[in-house]
Amino acid sequence: MKHKSFNNILLALTAFIWGSAFVAQSVGMDYLGPFTFNSIRCVMGGIVLLPVIFVLHCQNGKRNDTKKESVNKGKNRKTLFAGGICCGLALAVASSLQQAGIVYTTAGKAGFITALYILIVPMIRLFFGKKAGAKIWTGVGLAVVGMYFLCINEGFTIGTGDLLVFLCAVVFSIHILIIDYFAPKVDGVSLSCIQFFVSGILCSVPMFLYEKPQMGDIFAAWLPLVYAGVFSCGVAYTLQIVAQKNTDPAVASLVLSLESVFSALTGWLVLKEYLSGRELFGCILVFSAVILAQLPDKKKSLKN
């Protein structure tokens, strides 16, 4: 029981780091363009995971040293790199949309809109023959109403930043489905490390073409870069891997969904971003939809 409680604390810490990273991303835009910030951030996240992978491989090497195991490693390596490239491509697109969107919207709103991926994922799966229950569709309805109050301005117009972040949530949904396909077949930390390097390299192309960053600006943004790169990418992802090993997926997803709440709270505390009553009501509806989408089915909970 204590072990499960400790895992939940680690997951809550992960959600806090991810949520508060929206503040770091927002501050980083004062110094760097979105592609520059993402490129450096992702490369930093990949570098942080390298020693973690080394330690894990040393431990696994002592346990498994058979010929059969070495053959499987060769097959897994191809799958690992294929998955890392696919995940990195999706991550580069999603994070760039999110980073560009944060320029035009608040960190709190960006956190709540991004959280819509939890509802978008089951909707995409409909195209692959996976049905969604009444709980999911109710959540979708709540989210749509919440998005209206949160993002739609007078005259039924949506802000540029909110639209970009919503598109980011759609691409993050695709990213999650790609991870869902590759993660059971390969080492999760190694997959994450490769995707960070791939994403960083891809973002560096438009960075050099359009933004041409100066070293002075990069050094000026060192704190938000370290937080978003080392903590949000490297540390938080590793905490998630460790904590979810012995935690019920439904409980884990509920705790991690606190990311959107932490993004709004830290945006308010650090950046003094105040939400109007209308926007706050929209946040409550969106967060309720996210929670509803992750609640376990009655039949499954009774069996467990």
N, C-alpha and C positions, 0 to 999 in steps of 0.2 A: 504493500500500500504506500509506504514511504517512497519507494522507487518510482511509482507512478506519479506521485505528487511532485517529486524532483524533476521528472520529465516534463510535466506541465509547466513548471517554473521556467525551464529552459525554452520551451515553446513560446511562453509569454515574453521572455527576453528577446527571442527571435522576432516576434511580432513588433515589439517596441523598437528594435533596431531598424527593421524594414520601414515601419511607419515614420519614425523620426528622420530617416534618410531622405524623405521628401523635402524636409527643411534644408538639409545639406545640398540637395540638388537645386533647390530654389536659390540659395545663397551663391552656389557655384556659377549660376548664370550671370551674376554681376561681373564676373571676370572672364569667363570662357564661353564659347559657343557650345551648343548641345552635342555636336559630334566630337569635339575635342574633349569635353567632360566625360562622355561615355567611353571613348577610346582609352583614355588614361585610367579611368575607373575600372574598366573590365580587365585591363592588363594587370593592374594592381591586385584585383581579386584572384586572377589566375596564379600570380606569383605567390600570394599568401597560401594557396592550397597546395603548392608543390611540396613543402615539407610535411604536410599532413599526409599526402599520398605516399611519400617516401617511408614514413613510419608505418602506415597501414600495409604497404607492400612487404616490408621487412617482417612484420608479424605474420602475414599470410604465407610468406616464403618458408618460415620455420614449420608451419603446420602442413603445407602441401608441397611435396617435392617428388611427385611421381611422373612417369612418362606421359600418362594419360592427361595429367594436369597441364603439362607443358604444351600438348597438342591443343587442348581447349583454350589455352592462353592465346595461341596464334589466331584462332577463329574469333575469340572475343575481342582481340585487338582491332580487327577490321571493323567489327560491329561498333566498337567504342569510337573509333575515328569517324565513321559514317554518322553515328548519332551526335557526336560533338559538333560536326560541321552543320548538320541540320538544325540542332538546337542553337548554335551560335548565330546562324543566319536569322532565325526567328527572333532571338534575343536582341540582335543588332537593330532590327526594324522596330520592334516593340519599344525598346529603351530609347531609341532616337525620337519616336513619336511622343513618348512620355516626356522626355527632356525638353523637346520643343514646346509641348503643350504647357509645361510649368512656367514658361516665360510669360504666358498670357492668362494664367489662372492661378488660384491659390494652392498651397501645398495640401491643405485640408480637403478641398474639393477634388484634387487630383487623386488623393488616396482613396476616397470613396468611389470615384468613377472607375479607377483601376480595379477595385474589388469586384466589379461586375463580371470579371472573368469566371467567377464561380458559377454564375448563371449562364454565361455564354457557352461554356464547355458542354453541358448536357444538350444545349440546342444544336451545336455543331454535330454532336454524336448522333442526332436524329438522321442525318444524311448517311450514316453508316449502319443504320438499322437498329440503333440502340434507343429504346423508347424512354421518354421522360414521364414521370408520374404527375399526379395532380399537385403534389407539393412543389415541384419545380415550376410548373406553369403559374401557380399562385405567386411564387417568388418572382417570376418574370414580370407579372402584372404589377406587383408592388414596386419593383425596381423601375419600371417605366414611369409610374406615377412619381416616384421619388426623384428620378432624373429630370422630370418636368419642373418640379419645384426647385431643384438644385441648380439646373443649368439653363433652362429656357427663359430668355429675357422677354420683355414686353414686345408684342408684335410677333410672337412665336419665332424668335431668332435664337440661335445657339452660339455662344462665344467660340472663337477660334481655338482657344486653349482647351476648352471642354470637349470640343469635337476631336481634336488631336489625341487627347487622353482616352476618349472613348474608343477610337481606332486602335490605340495602344492596347486597351483591354481585349479587343478582338484578336489581335496578333498574339498577345500573351496567352489567350485561350488555345490557339494553335500550338504555341510553344509547350504548353502543359500536355497536350495530347501527344506531341512528339516525345516528350520525356516519358510519358506513360507507356509508350511503345518500346523505347530503348532501355529505360532504367532497370527493368527486371532482368535484362540480359547482360548488363555490364556493371562495373563498379560505379556507384553514384557520384562519389567525390571526384574520380577521374573524369567522368562525363562532364561534370560541372566545370572543372578546370579547363578542359579543352574548349568548351563552349565560350568561356570568358575570353580566352586568347583569340578564338575565331571572331567573336563579336568585336573585340578591341581592334583587330586588324581591319575588319570591314569598315568600322566607323572611322578609321584613320584615313581612308581614301577621300571621302568628302571633307574630312578635317583639313587635309593639306590642300585640296582643290579650292575650297570656299572660305575657310576660316583662317588659315595660316596663323596659328597661335604663336604668341611670343613667350619666351621663357619667363619673363617678368610676370606675366599674367598667370602662368601655371603655378609659379611659386606663391603668388598672392592668393591663389585658391587652394593651397595645400591642405588646409583643414577640412573643408567640405569634400575634397578629393579622397583624403585618407578615410574619412568616415564612410563615404559612399562606396569606396573601393575595398578597403581592408575589412571594415566592420559589416557593411550591408552585404557585399558579395561574398567575401571569404569567411568571416567568423559566423555570420548568421546562417549561412547555408550549412556549414559544418555542424552548428548547434542543432539545426533541423534534422540532419541525418542521424545524429546521435540520439536525440530525444524521441524520434518516431519509431525507433527499433522496437520498443516495448510499450508503445502507446496505441490505443484504439484509434484508427484513422478518423472516425467521426469526431472524437474528442479533440484530436490534433488539429483538424481543420477548423473547428469552432474556436480554439484558442488562437490559431494563426490569423483568423479573420479580424482579430482585434487590431491588426495593422492599420485598418482604415480609421479606427477611433484614435489611435496614437498619432496618426498623421494630422488629424484635425486639432488634437490637444497641443502637440508640439508646435504646430503652425501658429496657434493662438498665443502660446507662452513665449516662443522665441521670436517669431516674426510679427506678432501683434495682428494677425489676420483674423478679423472678426466676421463671423457668419451672421447673416440676417436671419430673422425668425423664419422666413420662407425657406432659406437655404438649410437651416438647421432641421426643419421639418423634413425636407428632402433627404438629408443625411440619415435621419432616423428611419425613414421608409427603406432606403437603400440597404442600410445595415440590417434591418429586420429581414429583408429579402435574402441577404447573404446568409444569415443565420438559419432561416427556414430551409434554404436549399441544401444545407449541410446536416440537418437533423436526420438521424437514422430512421429507417422505416420501422413501423411497429413490429412487423413480423420478424425482421432481423434482430431487433433488440430483445424480443421474447426468446428467440433461439439462443442468443448469447447469454 
